[in-house]
Amino acid sequence: MDRIGDIALFLRVLDLGSISAAARSLDLSVAVASQRLKRLERDLGVRLLHRTTRRLHATPEGAALAEQGRPLVEDQEALTGGLRQAGVDVSGTLRVTASASFGRQYLSPLLPEFLALHPRVKLSIHLTDQMVDLVSSGFDLAIRIGALDDSTLVARKLAVNHRVLCASPEYLRRQGTPRTPQELADHECVLLVGSQGRQDVWRFGDGAGGEIVVRVRGRMETNYGEIVRDAVVAGMGIAIHSSWHVVRDLREGRLVQVLADY
């Protein structure tokens, strides 16, 4: 039972002088408003209203309820209104973590506009390619690539992380272009070291629903995606990249996609 809501309706009747006017102002039917007032009187065991020729007036008990109940209704309205406004008027410090390359390339350019739209917000941006515990580290938001390990966190998929194999034109002229995934074992590859260790086992689809698994080697490995990208552009080998990371290099010819059919 919505006792505060019924008292608010009763106060509206007193303020407007009729049940019909109060019902219209609250988007209720007159029948529903009348039933709620009767319910309030029945629950309290007193009569709250009496009718004169032109208006409804409070009985002594109704006047007492109005005097003591109005602050309760106003406090509730202030509380709910404040909570709604808090949801609209964003403020406070927002702590965000993202992978270093993605954050630098895509998140960083958006930050000035975001802060301009939300002048009461402070940003704390933490870029790392290592997985961090969001709760213990105090982060409010993480932009991550891959599967979410902690199923208790609320996640929203932003996009598909399409992966591409690529090398520089200079490397391919010097070492040749692999035609099958198995030939990668004879090539120099640049390896990324992530939270799961060295990523030297590469997996490809065979076009028939199967999987081709190849262990690759290389003289260079790093935990930072930008170094992988720089090394490949410099002709040091072949690497797997997220397409968002190298889309400009591919478009401008600094890199060439390899084994696009796998």
Buried (B, 14 or more C-beta within 10 A) or exposed (E): EEEBBBBBBBBBBBEBBBBBBBBBBBEBEBEEBBEBBEBBBEEBEBEBBEEEEEEBEBBEBBEEBBEEBBEBBEEBEEEEEEEEEEEEEEEEEBBBBBBBBBBBBBBEEEEEEEBEEBEEEEEEBBBEBEBBEBEEEEBEEBBBBEEEEEEEEEEEEEEEBEEBBBBBEBBBEEBEBBEEBEBBEEBBBBBBBBEEEEBBEBEBEEEEEEEBEBEBEBEBBBBBBBBBBEBBBEBBBBBBBBBBBBBEBBEEEBBBEBBEEB
